[in-house]
Structure formats: structure tokens, C-alpha cells
Amino acid sequence: MTPEQECYNLLFADRSFPLHAMLINAGRELAVSPSYRWDGMRRGHREFVIWQYTEDGEGALDLDGVTIRQTPGSAMLLIVPEPHCYYLPADSSFWRVRFLTMYGGEVVRLARECRRRCGPVMMFAPDDPVPVAAQDIFLRCRAGMLKEACLASALTYDFMTRLLAASGADDRQGEHAIFVRKINDYCLARLDRPIRVEELARRAGYSRWHFARLFRERFGQSPRDYVLELKMRLAVRLLQTTSKTVKEIAASCGFEDPAYFCRVFRHLQKISPSAFRTGKKKKAGGITLETQ
């Protein structure tokens, strides 16, 4: 064990009675080398859960094609095996973390529910109940106080239920209404400007990864497609009710490049903006003008 790592593995001789929440190890680590890299598909086939909390420095997590920076206070919840990778990025000189590794049917079930609610990353102050519980488990391991499997299992289950409580109540209907209203209102007020997914995620209070997943689940399409649909609805209205030029309409819909606006309009509506106006269409590409 190097000064950069302090890890305590638990081994119990008697496994005759199955426990469905169990601790594998608890530790702290200081990553300073670019070789620090963990691939979730190269850690065997046995299912287990990792909770890793950033104390200082900065790391990175790649999951589902998205990179999520790990800054002080952020905590990853990962399930192995899955296609994730966490590492020390090239622009970070160090990453100091504490971690718990756990297994068992209840651990995995609770971890999946936490992930469903909040995604793979949550934020905690050092004195929040979840980091405090993790630190207590670590100190017990260091002091050699976890020699009984049942006690280790109880502490593991307690930690996971604290994590579940921190992930929020499962009020899907109310949460859905708030989410939809917040995003829809924000987009409608800013159709004359570029709307970035990162900004939508920040406004909604989620990580980009979790926001994109929730958005597709609740809107049935990607954030980008949804924003383009709103902009095309506005473009259709302006073409039918104003004498603005195509260039002016492009600007009113948040497109800095009129040529790009025309390409997007033609792709989605199957007709150019000029031809749409000349033909006095009332319907284009499934978008019908609302006359109210």
C-alpha cells in the first residue's frame, strides 16, 4: 500500500448464510498519474457497486457517451459491469477520493433506483449524512471493528438507504409536470437565441447525462429535436403572418446563419421557406399553424 492509497478489504470465512448487502472494501486514494483509469467492462462479470466521493482535485467519468467532470463534493454511483470509465484527466494534476465497494442483490437494487432518480452523479457537502456514513464505515475498517459479517451488512444496507433518501422522493407525476413546464417555458422565452443542452440541464437542476435521459423519457425525443421543433413552429407562424424576410425570420428563430436555417427548414418541412410562403401552405411537415 502506497501513501497515495489506503484500502481495507473485508473477508469473512463463514458464508453459509446469504446476506444481500455486503461491503467489499472501503478506502481513500490520491490519483496523480495518468495511468489511473478504471474501465467498468474490464473488472470481471460479478455484479457490484462503487460509490466514490471527490474530496479534492478533479477527475472525469465517461458514461453513455457523456463526460462528467468530478469536482469536490461530487459522488459517482457506478455498477459493474457497465460501459463506464473513470480516470484522471490530462488537465488535472490530482484527484483525491474516498470510496466504498459493495455487492449483493439489495445493494444493486437500491443503486439502480438511485440512478433512475438522480443519474450516476450526486453532490454532497462533507457533513451530509451520506459522506458521514461512508467515513464512519472507513474508520471502522481502519480500526479493525468490522469482523462480523452481519454488522458489515447492516452498515452497508444503512448506507444505501441513506443514499436512496438523498436521491429524493419518487413523485413521478408531480416531478414530470414541473420538469415539462420549466423546460417548455424556458425554451419558448428564448427561441430567438441559440438554446444549448447544457444550459437546459443547468436550469432543470440535473447533470447533462441525467437531463438527456429524463428529457427523452418525458418528451419522447432528444432536447435538440425538441428545440428545433419549437423553432420551426415559430418559423411557420412568421412565414404565414408577417412580411419579414427569410433572413429576418432566421434571426428571430435563433439562427445566426440564414443558409443553415433554410437547410434545417427544408429537411424538417420537406420544402424551402420561400416555397412554403409562396405556396401559402397551411401545413408543413406535420406542423400546423395555430391561429389563436
N, C-alpha and C positions, 0 to 999 in steps of 0.2 A: 504494500500500500504506500503510495507516494504522498507527499504533503498536499498535493492537489486533490486527493480523493480520500474520503472516509466512508466506508460502506460496511454494513453489518448484515450478513446473510443468516437467515433462520433455518435451522434443520431440526426436525422432530422425528425421533425414531419410531414412535407409535403412530401409524396412520390407519389403524384398523377401523376408526370411526370417521366417516367423511365430514369435513367442515367446508361449507360453501362460501366462506370468505376467509382468506388467509393471506398473511404477509410473506413475501419472499425476501425482501430486503428493504432497508432504509439507509439513506446516506446523503452526503454533501459532496460536491465536486466543483473544482475550478478548472474550466476548459481554457487552455491558452494556445493550443496547437490546431492548425488547420486539419489535422488528422482526426479531430473529434467529430465523428459523424456516425449516426445510428440509423440504419435502414430497417423499417418495420416489416419488410418482407424477407429479411435475412437473419431473423432471430428465432428460427425454428417454427414448428407448426402448433405448438402448445399455446392455447389462448391465455393471455394475461394482460394486465392493465398497468399503465405507467402514469403517475401524477408527478409532474416536475415543475417546480416553482422557481422563478428567476429572482434571486436576491440582489444581484448587481451585474453590471456589464450588459451584453446583448447577444442573443442567439437568433436562430431562424428555424422555422418549421415549414416544410413543404408538404402540402396535403391537398389532394384533388386539384392539382394544377395551380394552386394559390400559395404564395409565400407569405407567412405571417411572422412578423418580427416579434421576438420575445424580449421585452423590456422589463425593468424592475417592477414587480407586482403581478406580472402575467404568469398564469399557470396552465400548462398543457395537460390535457387528459387524452391519452392515446391507448389504443387497443391493438395488441399484436396477435396475429399477423394482420396488417393492412398496409396499403401503399403510402406510407408516410416516411419522411426523412427529416431528422433534426440535426443541426450542426452549428459550428462556429463560423459565421460568415466572414468573408475576406476583409470587410471593413470594420470588424470588431476585434479588439485586442484580447478580450477575455469575456467569459460567461460563467458567473458563479451561481450554482443552483443547489436546491435540496430536492430529494425525490423519494417516492415510495413506489415499490413494485409489488403488485398484488395479483392473486388469482382466485378462481372459484366461481361457480355459477352465479351467486348473488352479486359478487363484485362486478362481473361482466354485465349483468342485467342492469344494475344501477348506473354503471358507467355509460351504457348505451342510452339510458333515459336522460342522464345529464347532458350527453352530447346532443340528443334530439332537442332539448330545450335551449341550450346555450352554445352549441358548437364545440369545437375542440379546445378553445381557449377562454379562460375567465380571468378577471382581475381581482386581486385581494390586497388589502393592506396587511402588513406583517402581523398586526394584532387581531385580525379577523379570526373567527372560530376555526376555519379550515386550516390555514397555515399553523395556528397554535396547536391544533390536534396533531398535525404532521410532525411538528417539532417535539411534541411530547412522546410520540412513538419513537422518533430518532433517539432522544435522550434515554428512553427506557432500553433501547437496543444497546446503546453505548455502555450503559451501566450494567448490562447483563441481566436485566429484570424480566425479559420475555423468554422464560424457559418452559412455559406451559403453552401448549397449542391452543387451548380454549381461550386463554387470556389474549393471545396474539390475534385469534379470530375475532374476539369481541371488539378489540380496539380497531381492527380493520373494518369491521362492519359499521362501527360507530363513525369512523372517518368517512366512509362512503355515504352514509345517511346525512352527515353534515354537508357534504358536497352536494347531495341532491337538494337539500333545503336551500342552499345558497343559489342553486340554479333557478329558483323561482317556482311559483305555483303553476299547475298545469291547467290554466284557464284559457283553453284554445279559442273559444268563441269570442271572448272579450279581447284577447290578445290579437286575434285576427282583425277585428273591427278597427282597433287602434292603429295597427300596422298599416292597413289599407288606407285609412283616412290620412294618416301622417304622410305617407309617400305620395298619394294622389294629390293632396293639397300642395305639397312642396313642388311637385313637377308642374302642375297647372300654373303656378305663380311664376315659373321660370322658363317657359317654353321659348322665350326669345333669347335664351342663353344656352351654352353647352351644359349638359347635365351629366356629371360623372358618377359612376357606380360607387366610387369611394366616398363621395360626398353624401349620397343617399344612405349608405351604410352608417356613416357617422351620425347623420340626422336621426336615423332609426335606433341608434344605440347598439349596433351589432358590429362584429368583425365583418370584413368583406366576404369572407368564406361563408359565414353563417347567414349573412344577409342574402347572398345569392341563392342559397338553398331555400331559405324561407320564401323569398320572392317567387321563385319558380313554383313552389308548393302552393302558394296562395293566389298568384296571378295567372298561373298556367303558362308562363313564358319568361324569358330572360329579362332582366332590367333594361338592357339595351333595346330589345324589341319593343318593350312596353313604351319606353320614351319615344322611340321612332313612331309608334302608332299614334301617340298623342300629338306629336309634331305634324304628322300627316293629316290628322283631323283638323288641326288649325290651318294647315296649308289649303286644304279643300275649302274650308269656310272662307278664307281670304280670297281665293281664286273666284269663288262664286258671288261674293258680296262686296268686293272692293275693286278699285281700278289700279291697285298697286302693281308695279312691275314684278316680274318673276324674281329679279334681284332683290327687290324690297321685301317680297314675301319670304325669300330665303333668309334674309336677315331677321325678319320678325319671328321666324321659327328656330332661330339659334344656329343657323348655318353660316359660317364665315365665307365659305366657298359656294357661290351660286351653281357652279357646274356640278359639284358634289351633291348639292340639294336636288338638282334635276335628275342625276343618276339614281339617287335613293327613291325619289318620287316615281320615276319610271319603273324601277324594279318592284316597288310595292304596289303601285296602282296600275301597272301594265299600260301606261300612257304618259306622255310628257306633260308637264304643267301647262305649256302653251296650247297643246292639242286639247287638253281637258277643258280649258277655259273657252277655246273656240267652239268646241262641240257642245258647250253648255250642259255638260254632264251633271246629273243629279246624284250619280252613284259612281264610285271608282274603287276598284279593288276591295270591295266589301265594306267601304266606309261611306255611309250615307250622311248627307248634310242634315244637321239638326237645326230646324228653322226657328227655335224659340229665341 
